[in-house]
Amino acid sequence: MRFIKKLAVGAVAAAALIGGALFSPASANATTPYYTGPWGPYFSSDHKAEASGDVTVETHKVKEWYWDKKKVKVTKCWWEHGKKKCKDDWKWKKVWTWKWVEKFQFEVKGQLINHHAWGKPKYACAWATFKIETFDGHWYFKKFKNCHDEPKHFWFEGKNAEKISVKVSRGNAWEPKGYHGSWETVYEHEV
């Protein structure tokens, strides 16, 4: 009976140690909160469309594989007058290697409110257009619309955003047409 108690206590302790090692933030793949905060409310120029929400950015380390050049020592040997002679020579060799790189993953949540869902069909919908600029200089857009009186909730996620901006405007069911607000910052990476 005493042996079984010791075995059970030992197993619980080992599980706690393993669990702590697996889920500790010092492990290589652990995500770390980098930034969490609200954004908005931002409006269209006629104040009949409104967008607000929050953004979360987490960092995590990943292995990034790449080709690299490395100098390797090559020993060349030959026979001369019955004696073996060797000489070390250095050559460049292409090697497949990796390094730890910090990546940023973001999630944007929000709601889009349409304060004027009637009237001219050209301006019956509220639009939120997000511009995501990445660290490598590229950018892309995400658009959300709300053509009803109730608030519409949305979310999207991505990686390695240096800056996220939003422009709130009004339009029809297919695209924003007018009353564009200015580009407002949702998140900007601090150096």
Contact map, one row per residue, 1 for C-alpha under 8 A:
11111000000000000000000000000000000000000000000000000000000000000000000000000000000000000000000000000000000000000000000000000000000000000000000000000000000000000000000000000000000000000000000
11111100000000000000000000000000000000000000000000000000000000000000000000000000000000000000000000000000000000000000000000000000000000000000000000000000000000000000000000000000000000000000000
11111110000000000000000000000000000000000000000000000000000000000000000000000000000000000000000000000000000000000000000000000000000000000000000000000000000000000000000000000000000000000000000
11111111000000000000000000000000000000000000000000000000000000000000000000000000000000000000000000000000000000000000000000000000000000000000000000000000000000000000000000000000000000000000000
11111111100000000000000000000000000000000000000000000000000000000000000000000000000000000000000000000000000000000000000000000000000000000000000000000000000000000000000000000000000000000000000
01111111110000000000000000000000000000000000000000000000000000000000000000000000000000000000000000000000000000000000000000000000000000000000000000000000000000000000000000000000000000000000000
00111111111000000000000000000000000000000000000000000000000000000000000000000000000000000000000000000000000000000000000000000000000000000000000000000000000000000000000000000000000000000000000
00011111111100000000000000000000000000000000000000000000000000000000000000000000000000000000000000000000000000000000000000000000000000000000000000000000000000000000000000000000000000000000000
00001111111110000000000000000000000000000000000000000000000000000000000000000000000000000000000000000000000000000000000000000000000000000000000000000000000000000000000000000000000000000000000
00000111111111000000000000000000000000000000000000000000000000000000000000000000000000000000000000000000000000000000000000000000000000000000000000000000000000000000000000000000000000000000000
00000011111111100000000000000000000000000000000000000000000000000000000000000000000000000000000000000000000000000000000000000000000000000000000000000000000000000000000000000000000000000000000
00000001111111110000000000000000000000000000000000000000000000000000000000000000000000000000000000000000000000000000000000000000000000000000000000000000000000000000000000000000000000000000000
00000000111111111000000000000000000000000000000000000000000000000000000000000000000000000000000000000000000000000000000000000000000000000000000000000000000000000000000000000000000000000000000
00000000011111111100000000000000000000000000000000000000000000000000000000000000000000000000000000000000000000000000000000000000000000000000000000000000000000000000000000000000000000000000000
00000000001111111110000000000000000000000000000000000000000000000000000000000000000000000000000000000000000000000000000000000000000000000000000000000000000000000000000000000000000000000000000
00000000000111111111000000000000000000000000000000000000000000000000000000000000000000000000000000000000000000000000000000000000000000000000000000000000000000000000000000000000000000000000000
00000000000011111111100000000000000000000000000000000000000000000000000000000000000000000000000000000000000000000000000000000000000000000000000000000000000000000000000000000000000000000000000
00000000000001111111110000000000000000000000000000000000000000000000000000000000000000000000000000000000000000000000000000000000000000000000000000000000000000000000000000000000000000000000000
00000000000000111111111000000000000000000000000000000000000000000000000000000000000000000000000000000000000000000000000000000000000000000000000000000000000000000000000000000000000000000000000
00000000000000011111111100000000000000000000000000000000000000000000000000000000000000000000000000000000000000000000000000000000000000000000000000000000000000000000000000000000000000000000000
00000000000000001111111100100000000000000000000000000000000000000000000000000000000000000000000000000000000000000000000000000000000000000000000000000000000000000000000000000000000000000000000
00000000000000000111111100100000000000000000000000000000000000000000000000000000000000000000000000000000000000000000000000000000000000000000000000000000000000000000000000000000000000000000000
00000000000000000011111110100100000000000000000000000000000000000000000000000000000000000000000000000000000000000000000000000000000000000000000000000000000000000000000000000000000000000000000
00000000000000000001111111100100000000000000000000000000000000000000000000000000000000000000000000000000000000000000000000000000000000000000000000000000000000000000000000000000000000000000000
00000000000000000000001111110111000000000000000000000000000000000000000000000000000000000000000000000000000000000000000000000000000000000000000000000000000000000000000000000000000000000000000
00000000000000000000000111110100000000000000000000000000000000000000000000000000000000000000000000000000000000000000000000000000000000000000000000000000000000000000000000000000000000000000000
00000000000000000000111111111100000000000000000000000000000000000000000000000000000000000000000000000000000000000000000000000000000000000000000000000000000000000000000000000000000000000000000
00000000000000000000000011111100000000000000000000000000000111000000000000000000000000000000000000000000000000000000000000000000000000000000000000000000000000000000000000000000000000000000000
00000000000000000000000000111110000000000000000000000000000111000000000000000000000000000000000000000000000000000000000000000000000000000000000000000000000000000000000000000000000000000000000
00000000000000000000001111111111000000000000000000000000000110000000000000000000000000000000000000000000000000000000000000000000000000000000000000000000000000000000000000000000000000000000000
00000000000000000000000010001111100000000000000000000000011110000000000000000000000000000000000000000000000000000000000000000000000000000000000000000000000000000000000000000000000000000000000
00000000000000000000000010000111110000000000000000000000011100000000000000000000000000000000000000000000000000000000000000000000000000000000000000000000000000000000000000000000000000000000000
00000000000000000000000000000011111100000000000000000001111000000000000000000000000000000000000000000000000000000000000000000000000000000000000000000000000000000000000000000000000000000000000
00000000000000000000000000000001111100000000000000000001111000000000000000000000000000000000000000000000000000000000000000000000000000000000000000000000000000000000000000000000000000000000000
00000000000000000000000000000000111110000000000000000011110000000000000000000000000000000000000000000000000000000000000000000000000000000000000000000000000000000000000000000000000000000000000
00000000000000000000000000000000111111000000000000000111100000000000000000000000000000000000000000000000000000000000000000000000000000000000000000000000000000000000000000000000000000000000000
00000000000000000000000000000000001111100000000000000111000000000000000000000000000000000000000000000000000000000000000000000000000000000000000000000000000000000000000000000000000000000000000
00000000000000000000000000000000000111110000000000011110000000000000000000000000000000000000000000000000000000000000000000000000000000000000000000000000000000000000000000000000000000000000000
00000000000000000000000000000000000011111000000000011110000000000000000000000000000000000000000000000000000000000000000000000000000000000000000000000000000000000000000000000000000000001100000
00000000000000000000000000000000000001111100000000111000000000000000000000000000000000000000000000000000000000000000000000000000000000000000000000000000000000000000000000000000000000000100000
00000000000000000000000000000000000000111110000001111000000000000000000000000000000000000000000000000000000000000000000000000000000000000000000000000000000000000000000000000000000000000000000
00000000000000000000000000000000000000011111000001110000000000000000000000000000000000000000000000000000000000000000000000000000000000000000000000000000000000000000001100000000000010010000000
00000000000000000000000000000000000000001111111111100000000000000000000000000000000000000000000000000000000000000000000000000000000000000000000000000000000000000000000110000000000010000000000
00000000000000000000000000000000000000000111111111000000000000000000000000000000000000000000000000000000000000000000000000000000000000000000000000000000000000000000001111000000001111000000000
00000000000000000000000000000000000000000011111100000000000000000000000000000000000000000000000000000000000000000000000000000000000000000000000000000000000000000000000010000000001111000000000
00000000000000000000000000000000000000000011111110000000000000000000000000000000000000000000000000000000000000000000000000000000000000000000000000000000000000000000000000000000001000000000000
00000000000000000000000000000000000000000011111111000000000000000000000000000000000000000000000000000000000000000000000000000000000000000000000000000000000000000000000000000000000000000000000
00000000000000000000000000000000000000000011111111000000000000000000000000000000000000000000000000000000000000000111000000000100000000000000000000000000000000000000000001000000000000000000000
00000000000000000000000000000000000000000011011111100000000000000000000000000000000000000000000000000000000000011111000000000110000000000000000000000000000000000000000111000000000000000000000
00000000000000000000000000000000000000001111001111110000000000000000000000000000000000000000000000000000000000011110000000000100000000000000000000000000000000000000000100000000000000000000000
00000000000000000000000000000000000000011110000011111000000000000000000000000000000000000000000000000000000001111000000000000001000000000000000000000000000000000000000100000000000000000000000
00000000000000000000000000000000000001111100000001111100000000000000000000000000000000000000000000000000000001110000000000000000000000000000000000000000000000000000000000000000000000000000000
00000000000000000000000000000000000001111000000000111110000000000000000000000000000000000000000000000000000111100000000000000000000000000000000000000000000000000000000000000000000000000000000
00000000000000000000000000000000000111100000000000011111000000000000000000000000000000000000000000000000000111000000000000000000000000000000000000000000000000000000000000000000000000000000000
00000000000000000000000000000000001111100000000000001111100000000000000000000000000000000000000000000000011110000000000000000000000000000000000000000000000000000000000000000000000000000110000
00000000000000000000000000000000111110000000000000000111110000000000000000000000000000000000000000000000011100000000000000000000000000000000000000000000000000000000000000000000000000000000000
00000000000000000000000000000000111100000000000000000011111000000000000000000000000000000000000000000001111000000000000000000000000000000000000000000000000000000000000000000000000000000000000
00000000000000000000000000000011111000000000000000000001111100000000000000000000000000000000000000000001110000000000000000000000000000000000000000000000000000000000000000000000000000000000000
00000000000000000000000000000011110000000000000000000000111110000000000000000000000000000000000000000111100000000000000000000000000000000000000000000000000000000000000000000000000000000000000
00000000000000000000000000011111000000000000000000000000011111000000000000000000000000000000000000000111100000000000000000000000000000000000000000000000000000000000000000000000000000000000000
00000000000000000000000000011110000000000000000000000000001111100000000000000000000000000000000000011110000000000000000000000000000000000000000000000000000000000000000000000000000000000000000
00000000000000000000000000011000000000000000000000000000000111110000000000000000000000000000000000011110000000000000000000000000000000000000000000000000000000000000000000000000000000000000000
00000000000000000000000000000000000000000000000000000000000011111000000000000000000000000000000001111000000000000000000000000000000000000000000000000000000000000000000000000000000000000000000
00000000000000000000000000000000000000000000000000000000000001111100000000000000000000000000000001111000000000000000000000000000000000000000000000000000000000000000000000000000000000000000000
00000000000000000000000000000000000000000000000000000000000000111110000000000000000000000000000111100000000000000000000000000000000000000000000000000000000000000000000000000000000000000000000
00000000000000000000000000000000000000000000000000000000000000011111000000000000000000000000000111000000000000000000000000000000000000000000000000000000000000000000000000000000000000000000000
00000000000000000000000000000000000000000000000000000000000000001111100000000000000000000000011110000000000000000000000000000000000000000000000000000000000000000000000000000000000000000000000
00000000000000000000000000000000000000000000000000000000000000000111110000000000000000000000011110000000000000000000000000000000000000000000000000000000000000000000000000000000000000000000000
00000000000000000000000000000000000000000000000000000000000000000011111000000000000000000001111000000000000000000000000000000000000000000000000000000000000000000000000000000000000000000000000
00000000000000000000000000000000000000000000000000000000000000000001111100000000000000000001111000000000000000000000000000000000000000000000000000000000000000000000000000000000000000000000000
00000000000000000000000000000000000000000000000000000000000000000000111110000000000000000111100000000000000000000000000000000000000000000000000000000000000000000000000000000000000000000000000
00000000000000000000000000000000000000000000000000000000000000000000011111000000000000000111100000000000000000000000000000000000000000000000000000000000000000000000000000000000000000000000000
00000000000000000000000000000000000000000000000000000000000000000000001111100000000000011110000000000000000000000000000000000000000000000000000000000000000000000000000000000000000000000000000
00000000000000000000000000000000000000000000000000000000000000000000000111110000000000011110000000000000000000000000000000000000000000000000000000000000000000000000000000000000000000000000000
00000000000000000000000000000000000000000000000000000000000000000000000011111000000001111000000000000000000000000000000000000000000000000000000000000000000000000000000000000000000000000000000
00000000000000000000000000000000000000000000000000000000000000000000000001111100000001111000000000000000000000000000000000000000000000000000000000000000000000000000000000000000000000000000000
00000000000000000000000000000000000000000000000000000000000000000000000000111110000111100000000000000000000000000000000000000000000000000000000000000000000000000000000000000000000000000000000
00000000000000000000000000000000000000000000000000000000000000000000000000011111000111000000000000000000000000000000000000000000000000000000000000000000000000000000000000000000000000000000000
00000000000000000000000000000000000000000000000000000000000000000000000000001111111110000000000000000000000000000000000000000000000000000000000000000000000000000000000000000000000000000000000
00000000000000000000000000000000000000000000000000000000000000000000000000000111111110000000000000000000000000000000000000000000000000000000000000000000000000000000000000000000000000000000000
00000000000000000000000000000000000000000000000000000000000000000000000000000011111000000000000000000000000000000000000000000000000000000000000000000000000000000000000000000000000000000000000
00000000000000000000000000000000000000000000000000000000000000000000000000000011111100000000000000000000000000000000000000000000000000000000000000000000000000000000000000000000000000000000000
00000000000000000000000000000000000000000000000000000000000000000000000000000011111110000000000000000000000000000000000000000000000000000000000000000000000000000000000000000000000000000000000
00000000000000000000000000000000000000000000000000000000000000000000000000001111011111000000000000000000000000000000000000000000000000000000000000000000000000000000000000000000000000000000000
00000000000000000000000000000000000000000000000000000000000000000000000000001111001111100000000000000000000000000000000000000000000000000000000000000000000000000000000000000000000000000000000
00000000000000000000000000000000000000000000000000000000000000000000000000111100000111110000000000000000000000000000000000000000000000000000000000000000000000000000000000000000000000000000000
00000000000000000000000000000000000000000000000000000000000000000000000000111000000011111000000000000000000000000000000000000000000000000000000000000000000000000000000000000000000000000000000
00000000000000000000000000000000000000000000000000000000000000000000000011110000000001111100000000000000000000000000000000000000000000000000000000000000000000000000000000000000000000000000000
00000000000000000000000000000000000000000000000000000000000000000000000011110000000000111110000000000000000000000000000000000000000000000000000000000000000000000000000000000000000000000000000
00000000000000000000000000000000000000000000000000000000000000000000001111000000000000011111000000000000000000000000000000000000000000000000000000000000000000000000000000000000000000000000000
00000000000000000000000000000000000000000000000000000000000000000000001111000000000000001111100000000000000000000000000000000000000000000000000000000000000000000000000000000000000000000000000
00000000000000000000000000000000000000000000000000000000000000000000111100000000000000000111110000000000000000000000000000000000000000000000000000000000000000000000000000000000000000000000000
00000000000000000000000000000000000000000000000000000000000000000000111100000000000000000011111000000000000000000000000000000000000000000000000000000000000000000000000000000000000000000000000
00000000000000000000000000000000000000000000000000000000000000000011110000000000000000000001111100000000000000000000000000000000000000000000000000000000000000000000000000000000000000000000000
00000000000000000000000000000000000000000000000000000000000000000011110000000000000000000000111110000000000000000000000000000000000000000000000000000000000000000000000000000000000000000000000
00000000000000000000000000000000000000000000000000000000000000001111000000000000000000000000011111000000000000000000000000000000000000000000000000000000000000000000000000000000000000000000000
00000000000000000000000000000000000000000000000000000000000000001111000000000000000000000000001111100000000000000000000000000000000000000000000000000000000000000000000000000000000000000000000
00000000000000000000000000000000000000000000000000000000000000111100000000000000000000000000000111110000000000000000000000000000000000000000000000000000000000000000000000000000000000000000000
00000000000000000000000000000000000000000000000000000000000000111000000000000000000000000000000011111000000000000000000000000000000000000000000000000000000000000000000000000000000000000000000
00000000000000000000000000000000000000000000000000000000000011110000000000000000000000000000000001111100000000000000000000000000000000000000000000000000000000000000000000000000000000000000000
00000000000000000000000000000000000000000000000000000000000011110000000000000000000000000000000000111110000000000000000000000000000000000000000000000000000000000000000000000000000000000000000
00000000000000000000000000000000000000000000000000000000001111000000000000000000000000000000000000011111000000000000000000000000000000000000000000000000000000000000000000000000000000000000000
00000000000000000000000000000000000000000000000000000000001111000000000000000000000000000000000000001111100000000000000000000000000000000000000000000000000000110000000000000000000000000000000
00000000000000000000000000000000000000000000000000000000111100000000000000000000000000000000000000000111110000000000000000000000000000000000000000000000000000111000000000000000000000000000000
00000000000000000000000000000000000000000000000000000000111100000000000000000000000000000000000000000011111000000000000000000000000000000000000000000000000011111000000000000000000000000000000
00000000000000000000000000000000000000000000000000000011110000000000000000000000000000000000000000000001111100000000000000000000000000000000000000000000000011111000000000000000000000000000000
00000000000000000000000000000000000000000000000000000011100000000000000000000000000000000000000000000000111110000000000000000000000000000000000000000000001111000000000000000000000000000000000
00000000000000000000000000000000000000000000000000001111000000000000000000000000000000000000000000000000011111000000000000000000000000000000000000000000001110000000000000000000000000000000000
00000000000000000000000000000000000000000000000000001110000000000000000000000000000000000000000000000000001111100000000000000000000000000000000000000000111100000000000000000000000000000000000
00000000000000000000000000000000000000000000000000111100000000000000000000000000000000000000000000000000000111110000000000000000000000000000000000000000111000000000000000000000000000000000000
00000000000000000000000000000000000000000000000000111000000000000000000000000000000000000000000000000000000011111000000000000000000000000000000000000011110000000000000000000000000000000000000
00000000000000000000000000000000000000000000000011110000000000000000000000000000000000000000000000000000000001111100000000000111000000000000000111000011110000000000000000000000000000000000000
00000000000000000000000000000000000000000000000011100000000000000000000000000000000000000000000000000000000000111110000000000100000000000000000001001111000000000000000000000000000000000000000
00000000000000000000000000000000000000000000000111000000000000000000000000000000000000000000000000000000000000011111100000001100000000000000000001111110000000000000000000000000000000000000000
00000000000000000000000000000000000000000000000111000000000000000000000000000000000000000000000000000000000000001111100000000000000000000000000000001000000000000000000000000000000000000000000
00000000000000000000000000000000000000000000000110000000000000000000000000000000000000000000000000000000000000000111111000011000000000000000000000001000000000000000000000000000000000000000000
00000000000000000000000000000000000000000000000000000000000000000000000000000000000000000000000000000000000000000111111000011000000000000000000000111000000000000000000000000000000000000000000
00000000000000000000000000000000000000000000000000000000000000000000000000000000000000000000000000000000000000000001111110010000000000000000000000000000000000000000000000000000000000000000000
00000000000000000000000000000000000000000000000000000000000000000000000000000000000000000000000000000000000000000001111110110000000000000000000000000000000000000000000000000000000000000000000
00000000000000000000000000000000000000000000000000000000000000000000000000000000000000000000000000000000000000000000011111110000000000000000000000000000000000000000000000000000000000000000000
00000000000000000000000000000000000000000000000000000000000000000000000000000000000000000000000000000000000000000000011111110000000000000000000000000000000000000000000000110000000000000000000
00000000000000000000000000000000000000000000000000000000000000000000000000000000000000000000000000000000000000000000000111110000000000000000000000000000000000000000000000110000100000000000000
00000000000000000000000000000000000000000000000000000000000000000000000000000000000000000000000000000000000000000000001111111100000000000000000000000000000000000000000001110000110000000000000
00000000000000000000000000000000000000000000000000000000000000000000000000000000000000000000000000000000000000000001111111111100000000000000000000100000000000000000000001111000000000000000000
00000000000000000000000000000000000000000000000000000000000000000000000000000000000000000000000000000000000000000101100000111110000000000000000011110000000000000000000001111000000000000000000
00000000000000000000000000000000000000000000000111000000000000000000000000000000000000000000000000000000000000011100000000111111000000000000000011100000000000000000000111100001000000000000000
00000000000000000000000000000000000000000000000010000000000000000000000000000000000000000000000000000000000000010000000000001111100000000000001111000000000000000000000111100011000000000000000
00000000000000000000000000000000000000000000000000100000000000000000000000000000000000000000000000000000000000010000000000000111110000000000001110000000000000000000011110000000000000000000000
00000000000000000000000000000000000000000000000000000000000000000000000000000000000000000000000000000000000000000000000000000011111000000000111100000000000000000000011100000000000000000000000
00000000000000000000000000000000000000000000000000000000000000000000000000000000000000000000000000000000000000000000000000000001111100000000111000000000000000000001111000000000000000000000000
00000000000000000000000000000000000000000000000000000000000000000000000000000000000000000000000000000000000000000000000000000000111110000011110000000000000000000001110000000000000000000000000
00000000000000000000000000000000000000000000000000000000000000000000000000000000000000000000000000000000000000000000000000000000011111000011110000000000000000001111100000000000000000000000000
00000000000000000000000000000000000000000000000000000000000000000000000000000000000000000000000000000000000000000000000000000000001111101111000000000000000000001111000000000000000000000000000
00000000000000000000000000000000000000000000000000000000000000000000000000000000000000000000000000000000000000000000000000000000000111111110000000000000000000111110000000000000000000000000000
00000000000000000000000000000000000000000000000000000000000000000000000000000000000000000000000000000000000000000000000000000000000011111100000000000000000000011100000000000000000000000000000
00000000000000000000000000000000000000000000000000000000000000000000000000000000000000000000000000000000000000000000000000000000000001111100000000000000000000000000000000000000000000000000000
00000000000000000000000000000000000000000000000000000000000000000000000000000000000000000000000000000000000000000000000000000000000011111110000000000000000000000000000000000000000000000000000
00000000000000000000000000000000000000000000000000000000000000000000000000000000000000000000000000000000000000000000000000000000000011111111000000000000000000000000000000000000000000000000000
00000000000000000000000000000000000000000000000000000000000000000000000000000000000000000000000000000000000000000000000000000000001111001111100000000000000000000000000000000000000000000000000
00000000000000000000000000000000000000000000000000000000000000000000000000000000000000000000000000000000000000000000000000000000001110000111110000000000000000000000000000000000000000000000000
00000000000000000000000000000000000000000000000000000000000000000000000000000000000000000000000000000000000000000000000000000000111100000011111000000000000000000000000000000000000000000000000
00000000000000000000000000000000000000000000000000000000000000000000000000000000000000000000000000000000000000000000000000000000111100000001111100000000000000000000000000000000000000000000000
00000000000000000000000000000000000000000000000000000000000000000000000000000000000000000000000000000000000000000000000000000011110000000000111110000000000000000000000000000000000000000000000
00000000000000000000000000000000000000000000000000000000000000000000000000000000000000000000000000000000000000010000000000000011100000000000011111000000010000000000000000000000000000000000000
00000000000000000000000000000000000000000000000000000000000000000000000000000000000000000000000000000000000000010000000000001111000000000000001111100000000000000000000000001000000000000000000
00000000000000000000000000000000000000000000000000000000000000000000000000000000000000000000000000000000000000011100000000001110000000000000000111110011000000000000000000000000000000000000000
00000000000000000000000000000000000000000000000000000000000000000000000000000000000000000000000000000000000000000100100000011100000000000000000011111000000000000000000000011000000000000000000
00000000000000000000000000000000000000000000000000000000000000000000000000000000000000000000000000000000000000000100100000001000000000000000000001111110000000000000000000000000000000000000000
00000000000000000000000000000000000000000000000000000000000000000000000000000000000000000000000000000000000000001111100000000000000000000000000000111110000000000000000000000000000000000000000
00000000000000000000000000000000000000000000000000000000000000000000000000000000000000000000000000000000000000001100000000000000000000000000000000011111000000000000000000000000000000000000000
00000000000000000000000000000000000000000000000000000000000000000000000000000000000000000000000000000000000000111100000000000000000000000000000001011111100000000000000000000000000000000000000
00000000000000000000000000000000000000000000000000000000000000000000000000000000000000000000000000000000000000111000000000000000000000000000000001000111110000000000000000000000000000000000000
00000000000000000000000000000000000000000000000000000000000000000000000000000000000000000000000000000000000011110000000000000000000000000000000000000011111000000000000000000000000000000000000
00000000000000000000000000000000000000000000000000000000000000000000000000000000000000000000000000000000000011110000000000000000000000000000000100000001111100000000000000000000000000000000000
00000000000000000000000000000000000000000000000000000000000000000000000000000000000000000000000000000000001111000000000000000000000000000000000000000000111110000000000000000000000000000000000
00000000000000000000000000000000000000000000000000000000000000000000000000000000000000000000000000000000001110000000000000000000000000000000000000000000011111000000000000000000000000000000000
00000000000000000000000000000000000000000000000000000000000000000000000000000000000000000000000000000000111100000000000000000000000000000000000000000000001111100000000000000000000000000000000
00000000000000000000000000000000000000000000000000000000000000000000000000000000000000000000000000000000111000000000000000000000000000000000000000000000000111111000000000000000000000000000000
00000000000000000000000000000000000000000000000000000000000000000000000000000000000000000000000000000011110000000000000000000000000001000000000000000000000011111000000000000000000000000000000
00000000000000000000000000000000000000000000000000000000000000000000000000000000000000000000000000000011110000000000000000000000000001100000000000000000000001111100000000000000000000000000000
00000000000000000000000000000000000000000000000000000000000000000000000000000000000000000000000000000001110000000000000000000000000111100000000000000000000001111111000000000000000000000000100
00000000000000000000000000000000000000000000000000000000000000000000000000000000000000000000000000000000000000000000000000000000000111100000000000000000000000011111000000000000000000000011100
00000000000000000000000000000000000000000000000000000000000000000000000000000000000000000000000000000000000000000000000000000000000111000000000000000000000000001111100000000000000000001111100
00000000000000000000000000000000000000000000000000000000000000000000000000000000000000000000000000000000000000000000000000000000011110000000000000000000000000001111110000000000000000001111000
00000000000000000000000000000000000000000000000000000000000000000000000000000000000000000000000000000000000000000000000000000000011100000000000000000000000000000011111000000000000000111110000
00000000000000000000000000000000000000000000000000000000000000000000000000000000000000000000000000000000000000000000000000000001111000000000000000000000000000000001111100000000000000111100000
00000000000000000000000000000000000000000101000000000000000000000000000000000000000000000000000000000000000000000000000000000001110000000000000000000000000000000000111110000000000111110000000
00000000000000000000000000000000000000000111000011100000000000000000000000000000000000000000000000000000000000000000000000000111100000000000000000000000000000000000011111000000000111000000000
00000000000000000000000000000000000000000011100010000000000000000000000000000000000000000000000000000000000000000000000000000111000000000000000000000000000000000000001111100001111110000000000
00000000000000000000000000000000000000000001000110000000000000000000000000000000000000000000000000000000000000000000000000111110000000000000000000000000000000000000000111110001111100000000000
00000000000000000000000000000000000000000000000000000000000000000000000000000000000000000000000000000000000000000000000011111110000000000000000000000000000000000000000011111111110000000000000
00000000000000000000000000000000000000000000000000000000000000000000000000000000000000000000000000000000000000000000000011111000000000000000000000100000000000000000000001111111100000000000000
00000000000000000000000000000000000000000000000000000000000000000000000000000000000000000000000000000000000000000000000000011000000000000000000010100000000000000000000000111110000000000000000
00000000000000000000000000000000000000000000000000000000000000000000000000000000000000000000000000000000000000000000000000000000000000000000000000000000000000000000000000111111000000000000000
00000000000000000000000000000000000000000000000000000000000000000000000000000000000000000000000000000000000000000000000000000010000000000000000000000000000000000000000000111111100000000000000
00000000000000000000000000000000000000000000000000000000000000000000000000000000000000000000000000000000000000000000000000000110000000000000000000000000000000000000000011110111110000000000000
00000000000000000000000000000000000000000000000000000000000000000000000000000000000000000000000000000000000000000000000001100000000000000000000000000000000000000000000011110011111000000000000
00000000000000000000000000000000000000000000000000000000000000000000000000000000000000000000000000000000000000000000000000100000000000000000000000000000000000000000000011100001111100000000000
00000000000000000000000000000000000000000001110000000000000000000000000000000000000000000000000000000000000000000000000000000000000000000000000000000000000000000000000011000000111110000000000
00000000000000000000000000000000000000000001100000000000000000000000000000000000000000000000000000000000000000000000000000000000000000000000000000000000000000000000001111000000011111000000000
00000000000000000000000000000000000000000111100000000000000000000000000000000000000000000000000000000000000000000000000000000000000000000000000000000000000000000000001110000000001111100000000
00000000000000000000000000000000000000000001100000000000000000000000000000000000000000000000000000000000000000000000000000000000000000000000000000000000000000000000001100000000000111110000000
00000000000000000000000000000000000000000000000000000000000000000000000000000000000000000000000000000000000000000000000000000000000000000000000000000000000000000000111000000000000011111000000
00000000000000000000000000000000000000000100000000000000000000000000000000000000000000000000000000000000000000000000000000000000000000000000000000000000000000000000111000000000000001111100000
00000000000000000000000000000000000000100000000000000000000000000000000000000000000000000000000000000000000000000000000000000000000000000000000000000000000000000011110000000000000000111111000
00000000000000000000000000000000000000110000000000000010000000000000000000000000000000000000000000000000000000000000000000000000000000000000000000000000000000000011110000000000000000011111000
00000000000000000000000000000000000000000000000000000010000000000000000000000000000000000000000000000000000000000000000000000000000000000000000000000000000000000111100000000000000000001111100
00000000000000000000000000000000000000000000000000000000000000000000000000000000000000000000000000000000000000000000000000000000000000000000000000000000000000000111000000000000000000001111110
00000000000000000000000000000000000000000000000000000000000000000000000000000000000000000000000000000000000000000000000000000000000000000000000000000000000000001110000000000000000000000011111
00000000000000000000000000000000000000000000000000000000000000000000000000000000000000000000000000000000000000000000000000000000000000000000000000000000000000000000000000000000000000000001111
00000000000000000000000000000000000000000000000000000000000000000000000000000000000000000000000000000000000000000000000000000000000000000000000000000000000000000000000000000000000000000000111
